[in-house]
Amino acid sequence: MQTTSIDPPPVRQPRPAADEPALTGKRLIVAMQDPDTGIVQYVPDYRAAGECFTEGGRQYIRIVPELAWYAWTADPDPDKTPACPRAKAWPAEFCWID
């Protein structure tokens, strides 16, 4: 194999998750507010555990920590639940594709 460039890979900019087709399984950055300090933190290492859905006029995405996502997808049990059990609905405007 011959390398023609030793430049770093291009930088990817996060993009809104709500606009993403085929969202399930994609890596997310999620905005979360610390309940004690009120400070918003951007937390990587989440996965979309479903497609964007609307409830009460607001869009949501089911999110799950990345390790829980991999544990669920790697489970060979054919009777496992069709939805990742540790997923929680999160407002879509606080989720970006990593």
ROTI-578778 format. One record per atom (N, C-alpha, C, O): residue in three letters; atom name; x, y, z. Coordinates in nm, 2 decimals. Layout:
# ROTI-578778
<pt type="ALA" atom="CA" east="X" north="Y" up="Z"/>
...
***
This chain:
# ROTI-578778
<pt type="MET" atom="N" east="0.08" north="-0.12" up="0.00"/>
<pt type="MET" atom="CA" east="0.00" north="0.00" up="0.00"/>
<pt type="MET" atom="C" east="0.09" north="0.12" up="0.00"/>
<pt type="MET" atom="O" east="0.19" north="0.13" up="0.08"/>
<pt type="GLN" atom="N" east="0.06" north="0.22" up="-0.08"/>
<pt type="GLN" atom="CA" east="0.13" north="0.34" up="-0.09"/>
<pt type="GLN" atom="C" east="0.05" north="0.46" up="-0.04"/>
<pt type="GLN" atom="O" east="-0.06" north="0.47" up="-0.08"/>
<pt type="THR" atom="N" east="0.11" north="0.53" up="0.05"/>
<pt type="THR" atom="CA" east="0.04" north="0.65" up="0.10"/>
<pt type="THR" atom="C" east="0.08" north="0.77" up="0.02"/>
<pt type="THR" atom="O" east="0.20" north="0.80" up="0.00"/>
<pt type="THR" atom="N" east="-0.02" north="0.85" up="-0.02"/>
<pt type="THR" atom="CA" east="0.02" north="0.97" up="-0.09"/>
<pt type="THR" atom="C" east="0.01" north="1.10" up="-0.01"/>
<pt type="THR" atom="O" east="0.06" north="1.20" up="-0.05"/>
<pt type="SER" atom="N" east="-0.04" north="1.09" up="0.11"/>
<pt type="SER" atom="CA" east="-0.05" north="1.21" up="0.20"/>
<pt type="SER" atom="C" east="-0.04" north="1.16" up="0.34"/>
<pt type="SER" atom="O" east="-0.09" north="1.06" up="0.38"/>
<pt type="ILE" atom="N" east="0.02" north="1.25" up="0.43"/>
<pt type="ILE" atom="CA" east="0.03" north="1.22" up="0.57"/>
<pt type="ILE" atom="C" east="-0.05" north="1.32" up="0.65"/>
<pt type="ILE" atom="O" east="-0.03" north="1.34" up="0.77"/>
<pt type="ASP" atom="N" east="-0.14" north="1.39" up="0.58"/>
<pt type="ASP" atom="CA" east="-0.22" north="1.49" up="0.64"/>
<pt type="ASP" atom="C" east="-0.32" north="1.42" up="0.73"/>
<pt type="ASP" atom="O" east="-0.35" north="1.31" up="0.71"/>
<pt type="PRO" atom="N" east="-0.37" north="1.49" up="0.84"/>
<pt type="PRO" atom="CA" east="-0.47" north="1.43" up="0.92"/>
<pt type="PRO" atom="C" east="-0.60" north="1.42" up="0.85"/>
<pt type="PRO" atom="O" east="-0.62" north="1.49" up="0.75"/>
<pt type="PRO" atom="N" east="-0.69" north="1.33" up="0.90"/>
<pt type="PRO" atom="CA" east="-0.82" north="1.32" up="0.83"/>
<pt type="PRO" atom="C" east="-0.90" north="1.45" up="0.84"/>
<pt type="PRO" atom="O" east="-0.87" north="1.53" up="0.93"/>
<pt type="PRO" atom="N" east="-0.99" north="1.48" up="0.75"/>
<pt type="PRO" atom="CA" east="-1.07" north="1.60" up="0.76"/>
<pt type="PRO" atom="C" east="-1.15" north="1.61" up="0.89"/>
<pt type="PRO" atom="O" east="-1.20" north="1.51" up="0.94"/>
<pt type="VAL" atom="N" east="-1.17" north="1.73" up="0.94"/>
<pt type="VAL" atom="CA" east="-1.25" north="1.75" up="1.06"/>
<pt type="VAL" atom="C" east="-1.39" north="1.74" up="1.02"/>
<pt type="VAL" atom="O" east="-1.44" north="1.81" up="0.93"/>
<pt type="ARG" atom="N" east="-1.47" north="1.66" up="1.10"/>
<pt type="ARG" atom="CA" east="-1.61" north="1.65" up="1.08"/>
<pt type="ARG" atom="C" east="-1.68" north="1.75" up="1.17"/>
<pt type="ARG" atom="O" east="-1.65" north="1.74" up="1.29"/>
<pt type="GLN" atom="N" east="-1.77" north="1.82" up="1.13"/>
<pt type="GLN" atom="CA" east="-1.85" north="1.91" up="1.21"/>
<pt type="GLN" atom="C" east="-1.98" north="1.84" up="1.26"/>
<pt type="GLN" atom="O" east="-2.04" north="1.77" up="1.17"/>
<pt type="PRO" atom="N" east="-2.01" north="1.85" up="1.38"/>
<pt type="PRO" atom="CA" east="-2.14" north="1.79" up="1.43"/>
<pt type="PRO" atom="C" east="-2.26" north="1.85" up="1.35"/>
<pt type="PRO" atom="O" east="-2.25" north="1.97" up="1.32"/>
<pt type="ARG" atom="N" east="-2.36" north="1.77" up="1.33"/>
<pt type="ARG" atom="CA" east="-2.47" north="1.82" up="1.26"/>
<pt type="ARG" atom="C" east="-2.60" north="1.78" up="1.33"/>
<pt type="ARG" atom="O" east="-2.60" north="1.68" up="1.41"/>
<pt type="PRO" atom="N" east="-2.71" north="1.85" up="1.32"/>
<pt type="PRO" atom="CA" east="-2.83" north="1.82" up="1.40"/>
<pt type="PRO" atom="C" east="-2.88" north="1.68" up="1.37"/>
<pt type="PRO" atom="O" east="-2.89" north="1.64" up="1.26"/>
<pt type="ALA" atom="N" east="-2.90" north="1.61" up="1.48"/>
<pt type="ALA" atom="CA" east="-2.95" north="1.47" up="1.46"/>
<pt type="ALA" atom="C" east="-3.09" north="1.46" up="1.41"/>
<pt type="ALA" atom="O" east="-3.12" north="1.36" up="1.34"/>
<pt type="ALA" atom="N" east="-3.17" north="1.56" up="1.44"/>
<pt type="ALA" atom="CA" east="-3.31" north="1.55" up="1.39"/>
<pt type="ALA" atom="C" east="-3.32" north="1.55" up="1.24"/>
<pt type="ALA" atom="O" east="-3.42" north="1.50" up="1.18"/>
<pt type="ASP" atom="N" east="-3.22" north="1.60" up="1.17"/>
<pt type="ASP" atom="CA" east="-3.22" north="1.61" up="1.02"/>
<pt type="ASP" atom="C" east="-3.16" north="1.49" up="0.96"/>
<pt type="ASP" atom="O" east="-3.16" north="1.48" up="0.84"/>
<pt type="GLU" atom="N" east="-3.12" north="1.39" up="1.04"/>
<pt type="GLU" atom="CA" east="-3.04" north="1.28" up="0.99"/>
<pt type="GLU" atom="C" east="-3.13" north="1.16" up="0.95"/>
<pt type="GLU" atom="O" east="-3.21" north="1.12" up="1.03"/>
<pt type="PRO" atom="N" east="-3.12" north="1.11" up="0.82"/>
<pt type="PRO" atom="CA" east="-3.20" north="0.99" up="0.79"/>
<pt type="PRO" atom="C" east="-3.13" north="0.87" up="0.85"/>
<pt type="PRO" atom="O" east="-3.01" north="0.87" up="0.87"/>
<pt type="ALA" atom="N" east="-3.20" north="0.77" up="0.87"/>
<pt type="ALA" atom="CA" east="-3.15" north="0.64" up="0.93"/>
<pt type="ALA" atom="C" east="-3.06" north="0.67" up="1.05"/>
<pt type="ALA" atom="O" east="-2.94" north="0.64" up="1.05"/>
<pt type="LEU" atom="N" east="-3.12" north="0.72" up="1.15"/>
<pt type="LEU" atom="CA" east="-3.05" north="0.77" up="1.27"/>
<pt type="LEU" atom="C" east="-3.01" north="0.65" up="1.36"/>
<pt type="LEU" atom="O" east="-2.90" north="0.67" up="1.43"/>
<pt type="THR" atom="N" east="-3.08" north="0.54" up="1.37"/>
<pt type="THR" atom="CA" east="-3.05" north="0.44" up="1.46"/>
<pt type="THR" atom="C" east="-2.91" north="0.39" up="1.45"/>
<pt type="THR" atom="O" east="-2.86" north="0.35" up="1.35"/>
<pt type="GLY" atom="N" east="-2.84" north="0.38" up="1.57"/>
<pt type="GLY" atom="CA" east="-2.70" north="0.33" up="1.58"/>
<pt type="GLY" atom="C" east="-2.60" north="0.44" up="1.56"/>
<pt type="GLY" atom="O" east="-2.48" north="0.41" up="1.58"/>
<pt type="LYS" atom="N" east="-2.63" north="0.56" up="1.51"/>
<pt type="LYS" atom="CA" east="-2.53" north="0.66" up="1.49"/>
<pt type="LYS" atom="C" east="-2.48" north="0.72" up="1.62"/>
<pt type="LYS" atom="O" east="-2.56" north="0.73" up="1.72"/>
<pt type="ARG" atom="N" east="-2.36" north="0.76" up="1.62"/>
<pt type="ARG" atom="CA" east="-2.29" north="0.82" up="1.74"/>
<pt type="ARG" atom="C" east="-2.34" north="0.96" up="1.76"/>
<pt type="ARG" atom="O" east="-2.35" north="1.04" up="1.66"/>
<pt type="LEU" atom="N" east="-2.37" north="1.00" up="1.88"/>
<pt type="LEU" atom="CA" east="-2.43" north="1.13" up="1.92"/>
<pt type="LEU" atom="C" east="-2.34" north="1.20" up="2.02"/>
<pt type="LEU" atom="O" east="-2.27" north="1.14" up="2.10"/>
<pt type="ILE" atom="N" east="-2.35" north="1.33" up="2.01"/>
<pt type="ILE" atom="CA" east="-2.31" north="1.43" up="2.11"/>
<pt type="ILE" atom="C" east="-2.44" north="1.48" up="2.17"/>
<pt type="ILE" atom="O" east="-2.52" north="1.53" up="2.10"/>
<pt type="VAL" atom="N" east="-2.45" north="1.48" up="2.30"/>
<pt type="VAL" atom="CA" east="-2.58" north="1.51" up="2.37"/>
<pt type="VAL" atom="C" east="-2.55" north="1.63" up="2.46"/>
<pt type="VAL" atom="O" east="-2.46" north="1.62" up="2.54"/>
<pt type="ALA" atom="N" east="-2.64" north="1.73" up="2.46"/>
<pt type="ALA" atom="CA" east="-2.63" north="1.84" up="2.55"/>
<pt type="ALA" atom="C" east="-2.71" north="1.80" up="2.68"/>
<pt type="ALA" atom="O" east="-2.82" north="1.77" up="2.67"/>
<pt type="MET" atom="N" east="-2.64" north="1.81" up="2.79"/>
<pt type="MET" atom="CA" east="-2.70" north="1.77" up="2.92"/>
<pt type="MET" atom="C" east="-2.67" north="1.88" up="3.02"/>
<pt type="MET" atom="O" east="-2.56" north="1.93" up="3.03"/>
<pt type="GLN" atom="N" east="-2.78" north="1.92" up="3.10"/>
<pt type="GLN" atom="CA" east="-2.76" north="2.02" up="3.20"/>
<pt type="GLN" atom="C" east="-2.74" north="1.95" up="3.34"/>
<pt type="GLN" atom="O" east="-2.82" north="1.87" up="3.38"/>
<pt type="ASP" atom="N" east="-2.63" north="2.00" up="3.41"/>
<pt type="ASP" atom="CA" east="-2.61" north="1.95" up="3.54"/>
<pt type="ASP" atom="C" east="-2.72" north="2.00" up="3.63"/>
<pt type="ASP" atom="O" east="-2.74" north="2.12" up="3.64"/>
<pt type="PRO" atom="N" east="-2.79" north="1.91" up="3.70"/>
<pt type="PRO" atom="CA" east="-2.90" north="1.95" up="3.78"/>
<pt type="PRO" atom="C" east="-2.86" north="2.04" up="3.90"/>
<pt type="PRO" atom="O" east="-2.94" north="2.12" up="3.96"/>
<pt type="ASP" atom="N" east="-2.73" north="2.03" up="3.95"/>
<pt type="ASP" atom="CA" east="-2.69" north="2.10" up="4.06"/>
<pt type="ASP" atom="C" east="-2.64" north="2.24" up="4.03"/>
<pt type="ASP" atom="O" east="-2.67" north="2.34" up="4.09"/>
<pt type="THR" atom="N" east="-2.56" north="2.25" up="3.92"/>
<pt type="THR" atom="CA" east="-2.50" north="2.38" up="3.88"/>
<pt type="THR" atom="C" east="-2.57" north="2.45" up="3.77"/>
<pt type="THR" atom="O" east="-2.55" north="2.57" up="3.75"/>
<pt type="GLY" atom="N" east="-2.65" north="2.38" up="3.69"/>
<pt type="GLY" atom="CA" east="-2.72" north="2.44" up="3.58"/>
<pt type="GLY" atom="C" east="-2.63" north="2.45" up="3.46"/>
<pt type="GLY" atom="O" east="-2.68" north="2.50" up="3.35"/>
<pt type="ILE" atom="N" east="-2.51" north="2.41" up="3.47"/>
<pt type="ILE" atom="CA" east="-2.41" north="2.42" up="3.35"/>
<pt type="ILE" atom="C" east="-2.44" north="2.31" up="3.25"/>
<pt type="ILE" atom="O" east="-2.46" north="2.19" up="3.28"/>
<pt type="VAL" atom="N" east="-2.45" north="2.35" up="3.12"/>
<pt type="VAL" atom="CA" east="-2.47" north="2.26" up="3.01"/>
<pt type="VAL" atom="C" east="-2.34" north="2.20" up="2.97"/>
<pt type="VAL" atom="O" east="-2.24" north="2.27" up="2.95"/>
<pt type="GLN" atom="N" east="-2.34" north="2.07" up="2.96"/>
<pt type="GLN" atom="CA" east="-2.22" north="2.00" up="2.91"/>
<pt type="GLN" atom="C" east="-2.25" north="1.92" up="2.78"/>
<pt type="GLN" atom="O" east="-2.37" north="1.88" up="2.77"/>
<pt type="TYR" atom="N" east="-2.16" north="1.91" up="2.69"/>
<pt type="TYR" atom="CA" east="-2.18" north="1.84" up="2.57"/>
<pt type="TYR" atom="C" east="-2.11" north="1.70" up="2.59"/>
<pt type="TYR" atom="O" east="-1.99" north="1.70" up="2.60"/>
<pt type="VAL" atom="N" east="-2.19" north="1.60" up="2.59"/>
<pt type="VAL" atom="CA" east="-2.14" north="1.47" up="2.63"/>
<pt type="VAL" atom="C" east="-2.14" north="1.38" up="2.50"/>
<pt type="VAL" atom="O" east="-2.24" north="1.35" up="2.44"/>
<pt type="PRO" atom="N" east="-2.02" north="1.33" up="2.47"/>
<pt type="PRO" atom="CA" east="-2.01" north="1.23" up="2.36"/>
<pt type="PRO" atom="C" east="-2.04" north="1.09" up="2.41"/>
<pt type="PRO" atom="O" east="-2.08" north="1.07" up="2.52"/>
<pt type="ASP" atom="N" east="-2.02" north="0.99" up="2.32"/>
<pt type="ASP" atom="CA" east="-2.03" north="0.85" up="2.36"/>
<pt type="ASP" atom="C" east="-2.18" north="0.81" up="2.39"/>
<pt type="ASP" atom="O" east="-2.20" north="0.73" up="2.48"/>
<pt type="TYR" atom="N" east="-2.27" north="0.86" up="2.31"/>
<pt type="TYR" atom="CA" east="-2.41" north="0.81" up="2.31"/>
<pt type="TYR" atom="C" east="-2.44" north="0.76" up="2.17"/>
<pt type="TYR" atom="O" east="-2.37" north="0.80" up="2.07"/>
<pt type="ARG" atom="N" east="-2.54" north="0.67" up="2.16"/>
<pt type="ARG" atom="CA" east="-2.59" north="0.62" up="2.04"/>
<pt type="ARG" atom="C" east="-2.74" north="0.65" up="2.03"/>
<pt type="ARG" atom="O" east="-2.81" north="0.65" up="2.13"/>
<pt type="ALA" atom="N" east="-2.78" north="0.67" up="1.91"/>
<pt type="ALA" atom="CA" east="-2.93" north="0.68" up="1.88"/>
<pt type="ALA" atom="C" east="-2.99" north="0.54" up="1.88"/>
<pt type="ALA" atom="O" east="-2.94" north="0.45" up="1.81"/>
<pt type="ALA" atom="N" east="-3.08" north="0.52" up="1.97"/>
<pt type="ALA" atom="CA" east="-3.14" north="0.38" up="1.98"/>
<pt type="ALA" atom="C" east="-3.28" north="0.38" up="1.91"/>
<pt type="ALA" atom="O" east="-3.36" north="0.29" up="1.94"/>
<pt type="GLY" atom="N" east="-3.30" north="0.47" up="1.82"/>
<pt type="GLY" atom="CA" east="-3.42" north="0.47" up="1.74"/>
<pt type="GLY" atom="C" east="-3.42" north="0.59" up="1.65"/>
<pt type="GLY" atom="O" east="-3.33" north="0.67" up="1.65"/>
<pt type="GLU" atom="N" east="-3.53" north="0.60" up="1.57"/>
<pt type="GLU" atom="CA" east="-3.54" north="0.72" up="1.49"/>
<pt type="GLU" atom="C" east="-3.61" north="0.83" up="1.56"/>
<pt type="GLU" atom="O" east="-3.67" north="0.81" up="1.67"/>
<pt type="CYS" atom="N" east="-3.60" north="0.95" up="1.51"/>
<pt type="CYS" atom="CA" east="-3.66" north="1.07" up="1.57"/>
<pt type="CYS" atom="C" east="-3.81" north="1.05" up="1.57"/>
<pt type="CYS" atom="O" east="-3.87" north="1.00" up="1.47"/>
<pt type="PHE" atom="N" east="-3.88" north="1.09" up="1.68"/>
<pt type="PHE" atom="CA" east="-4.03" north="1.08" up="1.68"/>
<pt type="PHE" atom="C" east="-4.08" north="1.21" up="1.75"/>
<pt type="PHE" atom="O" east="-4.01" north="1.28" up="1.82"/>
<pt type="THR" atom="N" east="-4.21" north="1.23" up="1.73"/>
<pt type="THR" atom="CA" east="-4.27" north="1.35" up="1.78"/>
<pt type="THR" atom="C" east="-4.37" north="1.31" up="1.89"/>
<pt type="THR" atom="O" east="-4.45" north="1.22" up="1.87"/>
<pt type="GLU" atom="N" east="-4.37" north="1.38" up="2.00"/>
<pt type="GLU" atom="CA" east="-4.47" north="1.36" up="2.11"/>
<pt type="GLU" atom="C" east="-4.50" north="1.50" up="2.17"/>
<pt type="GLU" atom="O" east="-4.41" north="1.57" up="2.20"/>
<pt type="GLY" atom="N" east="-4.63" north="1.53" up="2.17"/>
<pt type="GLY" atom="CA" east="-4.67" north="1.66" up="2.23"/>
<pt type="GLY" atom="C" east="-4.61" north="1.78" up="2.15"/>
<pt type="GLY" atom="O" east="-4.59" north="1.88" up="2.21"/>
<pt type="GLY" atom="N" east="-4.59" north="1.76" up="2.02"/>
<pt type="GLY" atom="CA" east="-4.54" north="1.87" up="1.94"/>
<pt type="GLY" atom="C" east="-4.39" north="1.89" up="1.94"/>
<pt type="GLY" atom="O" east="-4.34" north="1.98" up="1.88"/>
<pt type="ARG" atom="N" east="-4.32" north="1.80" up="2.01"/>
<pt type="ARG" atom="CA" east="-4.17" north="1.82" up="2.03"/>
<pt type="ARG" atom="C" east="-4.11" north="1.69" up="1.97"/>
<pt type="ARG" atom="O" east="-4.16" north="1.58" up="1.99"/>
<pt type="GLN" atom="N" east="-3.99" north="1.71" up="1.91"/>
<pt type="GLN" atom="CA" east="-3.92" north="1.59" up="1.85"/>
<pt type="GLN" atom="C" east="-3.83" north="1.54" up="1.96"/>
<pt type="GLN" atom="O" east="-3.76" north="1.61" up="2.03"/>
<pt type="TYR" atom="N" east="-3.82" north="1.40" up="1.96"/>
<pt type="TYR" atom="CA" east="-3.73" north="1.33" up="2.06"/>
<pt type="TYR" atom="C" east="-3.65" north="1.22" up="1.98"/>
<pt type="TYR" atom="O" east="-3.69" north="1.18" up="1.88"/>
<pt type="ILE" atom="N" east="-3.54" north="1.18" up="2.05"/>
<pt type="ILE" atom="CA" east="-3.46" north="1.07" up="2.00"/>
<pt type="ILE" atom="C" east="-3.43" north="0.98" up="2.12"/>
<pt type="ILE" atom="O" east="-3.40" north="1.03" up="2.23"/>
<pt type="ARG" atom="N" east="-3.45" north="0.85" up="2.10"/>
<pt type="ARG" atom="CA" east="-3.41" north="0.76" up="2.21"/>
<pt type="ARG" atom="C" east="-3.26" north="0.75" up="2.21"/>
<pt type="ARG" atom="O" east="-3.20" north="0.71" up="2.11"/>
<pt type="ILE" atom="N" east="-3.20" north="0.78" up="2.32"/>
<pt type="ILE" atom="CA" east="-3.05" north="0.78" up="2.33"/>
<pt type="ILE" atom="C" east="-3.01" north="0.67" up="2.44"/>
<pt type="ILE" atom="O" east="-3.09" north="0.64" up="2.53"/>
<pt type="VAL" atom="N" east="-2.89" north="0.62" up="2.42"/>
<pt type="VAL" atom="CA" east="-2.84" north="0.52" up="2.52"/>
<pt type="VAL" atom="C" east="-2.69" north="0.54" up="2.52"/>
<pt type="VAL" atom="O" east="-2.62" north="0.57" up="2.42"/>
<pt type="PRO" atom="N" east="-2.62" north="0.52" up="2.64"/>
<pt type="PRO" atom="CA" east="-2.48" north="0.52" up="2.65"/>
<pt type="PRO" atom="C" east="-2.42" north="0.42" up="2.55"/>
<pt type="PRO" atom="O" east="-2.47" north="0.31" up="2.53"/>
<pt type="GLU" atom="N" east="-2.31" north="0.46" up="2.49"/>
<pt type="GLU" atom="CA" east="-2.25" north="0.37" up="2.39"/>
<pt type="GLU" atom="C" east="-2.22" north="0.23" up="2.43"/>
<pt type="GLU" atom="O" east="-2.24" north="0.14" up="2.36"/>
<pt type="LEU" atom="N" east="-2.17" north="0.21" up="2.56"/>
<pt type="LEU" atom="CA" east="-2.14" north="0.08" up="2.60"/>
<pt type="LEU" atom="C" east="-2.26" north="-0.01" up="2.62"/>
<pt type="LEU" atom="O" east="-2.26" north="-0.12" up="2.58"/>
<pt type="ALA" atom="N" east="-2.37" north="0.05" up="2.66"/>
<pt type="ALA" atom="CA" east="-2.50" north="-0.02" up="2.67"/>
<pt type="ALA" atom="C" east="-2.55" north="-0.05" up="2.53"/>
<pt type="ALA" atom="O" east="-2.61" north="-0.16" up="2.51"/>
<pt type="TRP" atom="N" east="-2.53" north="0.04" up="2.43"/>
<pt type="TRP" atom="CA" east="-2.57" north="0.01" up="2.30"/>
<pt type="TRP" atom="C" east="-2.50" north="-0.12" up="2.24"/>
<pt type="TRP" atom="O" east="-2.56" north="-0.21" up="2.19"/>
<pt type="TYR" atom="N" east="-2.37" north="-0.12" up="2.26"/>
<pt type="TYR" atom="CA" east="-2.29" north="-0.24" up="2.21"/>
<pt type="TYR" atom="C" east="-2.33" north="-0.36" up="2.29"/>
<pt type="TYR" atom="O" east="-2.33" north="-0.47" up="2.23"/>
<pt type="ALA" atom="N" east="-2.35" north="-0.36" up="2.42"/>
<pt type="ALA" atom="CA" east="-2.39" north="-0.48" up="2.49"/>
<pt type="ALA" atom="C" east="-2.53" north="-0.53" up="2.44"/>
<pt type="ALA" atom="O" east="-2.54" north="-0.65" up="2.43"/>
<pt type="TRP" atom="N" east="-2.62" north="-0.44" up="2.41"/>
<pt type="TRP" atom="CA" east="-2.75" north="-0.48" up="2.36"/>
<pt type="TRP" atom="C" east="-2.74" north="-0.54" up="2.22"/>
<pt type="TRP" atom="O" east="-2.80" north="-0.64" up="2.19"/>
<pt type="THR" atom="N" east="-2.66" north="-0.47" up="2.13"/>
<pt type="THR" atom="CA" east="-2.65" north="-0.52" up="1.99"/>
<pt type="THR" atom="C" east="-2.57" north="-0.65" up="1.98"/>
<pt type="THR" atom="O" east="-2.60" north="-0.73" up="1.89"/>
<pt type="ALA" atom="N" east="-2.48" north="-0.68" up="2.08"/>
<pt type="ALA" atom="CA" east="-2.40" north="-0.80" up="2.08"/>
<pt type="ALA" atom="C" east="-2.47" north="-0.92" up="2.14"/>
<pt type="ALA" atom="O" east="-2.43" north="-1.03" up="2.13"/>
<pt type="ASP" atom="N" east="-2.58" north="-0.89" up="2.21"/>
<pt type="ASP" atom="CA" east="-2.66" north="-1.00" up="2.27"/>
<pt type="ASP" atom="C" east="-2.71" north="-1.10" up="2.17"/>
<pt type="ASP" atom="O" east="-2.79" north="-1.06" up="2.08"/>
<pt type="PRO" atom="N" east="-2.67" north="-1.23" up="2.17"/>
<pt type="PRO" atom="CA" east="-2.71" north="-1.32" up="2.07"/>
<pt type="PRO" atom="C" east="-2.85" north="-1.38" up="2.10"/>
<pt type="PRO" atom="O" east="-2.90" north="-1.45" up="2.01"/>
<pt type="ASP" atom="N" east="-2.91" north="-1.35" up="2.21"/>
<pt type="ASP" atom="CA" east="-3.04" north="-1.40" up="2.24"/>
<pt type="ASP" atom="C" east="-3.15" north="-1.36" up="2.14"/>
<pt type="ASP" atom="O" east="-3.17" north="-1.24" up="2.12"/>
<pt type="PRO" atom="N" east="-3.21" north="-1.45" up="2.07"/>
<pt type="PRO" atom="CA" east="-3.31" north="-1.42" up="1.96"/>
<pt type="PRO" atom="C" east="-3.43" north="-1.36" up="2.02"/>
<pt type="PRO" atom="O" east="-3.51" north="-1.30" up="1.95"/>
<pt type="ASP" atom="N" east="-3.45" north="-1.38" up="2.15"/>
<pt type="ASP" atom="CA" east="-3.57" north="-1.33" up="2.22"/>
<pt type="ASP" atom="C" east="-3.55" north="-1.19" up="2.29"/>
<pt type="ASP" atom="O" east="-3.63" north="-1.15" up="2.37"/>
<pt type="LYS" atom="N" east="-3.43" north="-1.13" up="2.27"/>
<pt type="LYS" atom="CA" east="-3.41" north="-1.00" up="2.33"/>
<pt type="LYS" atom="C" east="-3.51" north="-0.90" up="2.29"/>
<pt type="LYS" atom="O" east="-3.57" north="-0.91" up="2.18"/>
<pt type="THR" atom="N" east="-3.53" north="-0.80" up="2.37"/>
<pt type="THR" atom="CA" east="-3.63" north="-0.69" up="2.34"/>
<pt type="THR" atom="C" east="-3.59" north="-0.62" up="2.20"/>
<pt type="THR" atom="O" east="-3.47" north="-0.60" up="2.18"/>
<pt type="PRO" atom="N" east="-3.69" north="-0.58" up="2.13"/>
<pt type="PRO" atom="CA" east="-3.66" north="-0.52" up="2.00"/>
<pt type="PRO" atom="C" east="-3.61" north="-0.37" up="2.02"/>
<pt type="PRO" atom="O" east="-3.56" north="-0.32" up="1.92"/>
<pt type="ALA" atom="N" east="-3.63" north="-0.32" up="2.14"/>
<pt type="ALA" atom="CA" east="-3.58" north="-0.18" up="2.16"/>
<pt type="ALA" atom="C" east="-3.47" north="-0.19" up="2.27"/>
<pt type="ALA" atom="O" east="-3.49" north="-0.27" up="2.37"/>
<pt type="CYS" atom="N" east="-3.37" north="-0.11" up="2.26"/>
<pt type="CYS" atom="CA" east="-3.27" north="-0.11" up="2.36"/>
<pt type="CYS" atom="C" east="-3.33" north="-0.07" up="2.50"/>
<pt type="CYS" atom="O" east="-3.38" north="0.04" up="2.51"/>
<pt type="PRO" atom="N" east="-3.32" north="-0.16" up="2.60"/>
<pt type="PRO" atom="CA" east="-3.39" north="-0.14" up="2.73"/>
<pt type="PRO" atom="C" east="-3.34" north="-0.02" up="2.81"/>
<pt type="PRO" atom="O" east="-3.42" north="0.04" up="2.89"/>
<pt type="ARG" atom="N" east="-3.22" north="0.03" up="2.79"/>
<pt type="ARG" atom="CA" east="-3.17" north="0.14" up="2.87"/>
<pt type="ARG" atom="C" east="-3.18" north="0.28" up="2.80"/>
<pt type="ARG" atom="O" east="-3.13" north="0.38" up="2.85"/>
<pt type="ALA" atom="N" east="-3.25" north="0.28" up="2.69"/>
<pt type="ALA" atom="CA" east="-3.27" north="0.40" up="2.61"/>
<pt type="ALA" atom="C" east="-3.37" north="0.49" up="2.68"/>
<pt type="ALA" atom="O" east="-3.46" north="0.45" up="2.74"/>
<pt type="LYS" atom="N" east="-3.34" north="0.62" up="2.67"/>
<pt type="LYS" atom="CA" east="-3.43" north="0.72" up="2.72"/>
<pt type="LYS" atom="C" east="-3.46" north="0.83" up="2.61"/>
<pt type="LYS" atom="O" east="-3.37" north="0.86" up="2.53"/>
<pt type="ALA" atom="N" east="-3.58" north="0.88" up="2.61"/>
<pt type="ALA" atom="CA" east="-3.61" north="0.99" up="2.52"/>
<pt type="ALA" atom="C" east="-3.55" north="1.12" up="2.56"/>
<pt type="ALA" atom="O" east="-3.55" north="1.16" up="2.67"/>
<pt type="TRP" atom="N" east="-3.49" north="1.18" up="2.46"/>
<pt type="TRP" atom="CA" east="-3.41" north="1.31" up="2.48"/>
<pt type="TRP" atom="C" east="-3.46" north="1.40" up="2.37"/>
<pt type="TRP" atom="O" east="-3.47" north="1.36" up="2.26"/>
<pt type="PRO" atom="N" east="-3.48" north="1.53" up="2.41"/>
<pt type="PRO" atom="CA" east="-3.52" north="1.63" up="2.31"/>
<pt type="PRO" atom="C" east="-3.42" north="1.63" up="2.19"/>
<pt type="PRO" atom="O" east="-3.30" north="1.64" up="2.21"/>
<pt type="ALA" atom="N" east="-3.47" north="1.62" up="2.07"/>
<pt type="ALA" atom="CA" east="-3.39" north="1.62" up="1.95"/>
<pt type="ALA" atom="C" east="-3.30" north="1.74" up="1.93"/>
<pt type="ALA" atom="O" east="-3.19" north="1.73" up="1.87"/>
<pt type="GLU" atom="N" east="-3.35" north="1.86" up="1.98"/>
<pt type="GLU" atom="CA" east="-3.27" north="1.98" up="1.96"/>
<pt type="GLU" atom="C" east="-3.14" north="1.98" up="2.04"/>
<pt type="GLU" atom="O" east="-3.05" north="2.06" up="2.02"/>
<pt type="PHE" atom="N" east="-3.13" north="1.88" up="2.13"/>
<pt type="PHE" atom="CA" east="-3.01" north="1.87" up="2.22"/>
<pt type="PHE" atom="C" east="-2.91" north="1.76" up="2.17"/>
<pt type="PHE" atom="O" east="-2.83" north="1.72" up="2.25"/>
<pt type="CYS" atom="N" east="-2.94" north="1.70" up="2.05"/>
<pt type="CYS" atom="CA" east="-2.86" north="1.59" up="2.00"/>
<pt type="CYS" atom="C" east="-2.79" north="1.62" up="1.86"/>
<pt type="CYS" atom="O" east="-2.86" north="1.68" up="1.78"/>
<pt type="TRP" atom="N" east="-2.67" north="1.59" up="1.85"/>
<pt type="TRP" atom="CA" east="-2.60" north="1.61" up="1.72"/>
<pt type="TRP" atom="C" east="-2.53" north="1.48" up="1.68"/>
<pt type="TRP" atom="O" east="-2.48" north="1.41" up="1.77"/>
<pt type="ILE" atom="N" east="-2.51" north="1.46" up="1.55"/>
<pt type="ILE" atom="CA" east="-2.44" north="1.35" up="1.50"/>
<pt type="ILE" atom="C" east="-2.29" north="1.38" up="1.52"/>
<pt type="ILE" atom="O" east="-2.24" north="1.49" up="1.48"/>
<pt type="ASP" atom="N" east="-2.22" north="1.29" up="1.58"/>
<pt type="ASP" atom="CA" east="-2.07" north="1.30" up="1.60"/>
<pt type="ASP" atom="C" east="-2.00" north="1.27" up="1.47"/>
<pt type="ASP" atom="O" east="-1.88" north="1.28" up="1.47"/>
***
